[in-house]
Amino acid sequence: MEKKARSSIYKMIPAMAIVPLMLFGLLVLIICSLRFNGVMHEKVEDELKNIAASVAATYDTVYPGEYRYETADNIAFYYKGDEEITGDFTIIDSLKEATGAEITIFYKDVRMLTTIKDAEGQRLIGSGVSTIVCRDVLDLKTAKFYDEVNIGNKAYCAYYMPLLTENGGCIGMIAVAKPAEIIKDMVFKAVIPIAFVIVAGMLVAGFISFRYSKNLAIAIGNLQKALANVAKGELSKEPHPTVMGRNDEISDMGKSIVAMQKSLHVLIERDVLTELYNRRCANQRLKKIMSKAEATGTRFCIALGDIDFFKKVNDTYGHEVGDKVLVAVAKAMKASMTGKGFVSRWGGEEFLIVFDETEYEAGLEKIKAVLDNVRKLQIPDERFEDPIQVTMTFGLTPGGAEDDMDQLLRVADERLYKGKTGGRNQIVGEPVVPKKKRTPEVQA
């Protein structure tokens, strides 16, 4: 019996030393897990909140005006301002690719636009949400974050933001969601190193845990600031080095923010097909050039150009080849730009070119160089032996501090029309002339 007792004590002494340490370590592990889980939920909530704000800001920028819902012949149509957005998933798909978040726009409690798909790859258009979400968001008109909601038989962390009208009504919601398992994976990956450190020693564990938690908190804070900057429309500021310099999920989120910034830049400023400035951005840049001309007295030139017989290209070769022609022409014009100025897609096959700090004669020579480069294009098509060749017609007008932007654009458009009706493949312009003497309009 005595031997057995000694054996039992021998086992109990290390057990009494190890078990409390293990229990304490387990308690520390549990506490750390709960804390990290809470931080991750807060971080994900902030991330989804800022993404939702970015979605709302993007739609307000691209489609000014309120959301509205109409039906005709039992078919539902969803509008943003004057533009129908039903079935247009371009913006939300681009933002999903940039952020990794699922995005949905609701009318009331019905999904009108969504990136979420079922097992067969069909978007969950027309599906609804729970009565709890309706009560919290639609009825109370307040934003709400849910740790776990079931969407299409899958658990998500989701943030719902109400869409309010000018009269204070709630017409729908924007929902941004990420799979709930992401947080679980983040917590699991973070707890394993902590558990290993606890086994190695409580002092070491405490030291490493403190350092890790501190750095993580700084990174999360800077990540939140970066998302807030995006929500405010500041798309040129990259996340802090404490975010981008990491090699974990936080840095991945930082890279997602950078990708989202680039996507938003493209959506707001660039034409998707040609990658030239779009009409909205061109208007803004032209206003800046005119403001500078007013302040400094410099002059500039505006040219509106149109691809000749572009409809014939589409009818003969198809719209896919027509798009190739647009891209090739855009590259040729952009490559021809010398000095200060820009080229933009004005609409369809029409382009606007602005030469800054340029007198009429110099602008005429520059637009001739642009036209020559377009004439040299050889656009291949495998269905035909001969490559496609195109020409353009331009309307050119000089501008200065005394001019009105709308009037200049109207004059350039009139000269473009004159070139179209006068044979195409030419430049129609007129230099600045003294008030007492007017020279006839020149065709080049």
Number of C-alpha atoms within 10 A of each C-alpha: 6 7 8 9 10 11 11 11 13 11 11 13 11 10 13 12 10 12 13 11 16 16 11 14 20 14 12 18 18 14 12 19 18 13 13 20 18 14 17 18 19 15 18 23 21 20 23 26 25 23 27 24 19 22 23 17 17 20 18 15 12 15 17 14 16 16 23 16 16 11 9 7 5 7 7 11 15 19 16 18 16 12 13 16 18 14 12 12 14 11 16 21 18 17 24 19 14 20 23 16 23 22 27 24 25 24 20 20 20 17 21 25 23 23 20 19 14 12 8 6 8 10 16 19 18 13 13 16 15 11 11 10 18 18 12 16 23 24 14 12 20 15 18 16 24 14 15 16 20 14 20 13 9 12 16 22 23 27 27 27 23 24 24 17 14 8 6 9 13 20 19 27 27 22 26 29 28 20 19 19 14 15 22 14 11 16 20 14 11 16 17 13 13 21 17 11 19 23 13 11 12 15 11 13 20 15 12 16 17 12 12 14 14 12 15 18 14 15 23 20 16 18 25 19 16 24 29 19 18 24 20 13 15 13 19 12 11 18 23 16 12 18 26 19 13 15 9 11 12 19 19 15 20 27 18 18 23 23 17 23 22 15 19 22 14 16 18 17 19 21 19 12 12 19 15 23 23 23 18 16 17 22 16 12 16 20 14 12 22 24 14 17 20 15 10 11 13 17 21 24 26 27 29 28 28 25 23 18 14 18 14 11 19 15 11 11 15 12 13 10 18 19 16 16 25 20 16 17 26 22 17 19 22 16 12 19 18 12 11 11 18 19 23 27 26 21 12 10 20 17 23 24 25 27 28 22 20 22 18 21 13 14 23 24 12 18 25 17 16 22 23 16 17 22 16 12 17 14 15 15 13 7 8 9 8 11 13 15 14 19 20 25 26 34 29 31 26 25 28 23 17 11 13 13 16 9 11 19 19 15 20 26 20 16 26 26 19 19 24 22 9 13 10 20 19 20 26 26 24 21 20 14 10 8 6 5 7 10 10 9 10 10 15 13
